[in-house]
Amino acid sequence: MARRRGWGGSPPENDDEATRRIVSAAVELIGRTGAEISIADVAESLGVIRQTVYRYFPSADALMRASAIASVDGFLDRLEARVRGLTDPVEAMTEGVVFTLTEVRRTPHLGILLTATYSNADPSGITSAEAQAFGLTMIERFDVDWRACGYDDESLPELVEFLLRTMQSFFISPGNPPRTEDELRRYLRRWMGSAIVAQMFVE
């Protein structure tokens, strides 16, 4: 790997280290600014030229996605702590959605895994295999016995899709004015809760 000036005076030893440092810089920038970033922003923060970042990430969206994935574990740990002990599927899903909507507003790079938030993101991203897998990982962290609640290998992924589509609608149009967390909980219990409970009575 060609060595260039920059990198805070300590160039990475290999491509894997360079990739990690670029992603880490992107995560730090997004967390600090709360906004979409560019390749130029990340290059400047690392003291390298844009072509150096482009070597590892062909676009800002690719870098945003990598940053989101790097942030997933921490988000899932916080989500698990928030819903711990909630065994009722309606209560667990309600709290999970409220928490996720709040977290995505605080850390917008997570939103790219759930919806087409950024400029060149795939508009069908909400139904992508990646988004579905992320959603399934989310609800598997809940203390809910989904099988006992009537969910099987077909209906559980459909519930995930419903969950993602519900959250996408709030990402795109949170309301004017947006609901408070308590108002959102009441809304979700009434309407999303009805859909969740319906599966429990399907024979």
Secondary structure, DSSP 8 states (H G I E B T S, - for coil): ----S-GGG---SSHHHHHHHHHHHHHHHHHHH-S---HHHHHHHHT--HHHHHHH-SSHHHHHHHHHHHHHHHHHHHHHHHHTT--SHHHHHHHHHHHHHHHHHHSGGGGGGTS--STTS-TTGGGSHHHHHHHHHHHHTSS--TTTTT--TTHHHHHHHHHHHHHHHHHH--BTTB--HHHHHHHHHHHHHHHHHHHTT--
